């Protein structure tokens, strides 16, 4: 499993912290945005 994560972190964009993602989702739900595609940064 470590091999899988080692390859994952070498490519693509950096990951977002899970707490940040949870805050964004909770905020969007309180604003009435229920579709993840409608969440804009």
Secondary structure, DSSP 4 states (H G I P E B T S, - for coil): -HHHHHHHHTSSSPPPPHHHHHHHHHHHHHTT---GGG---
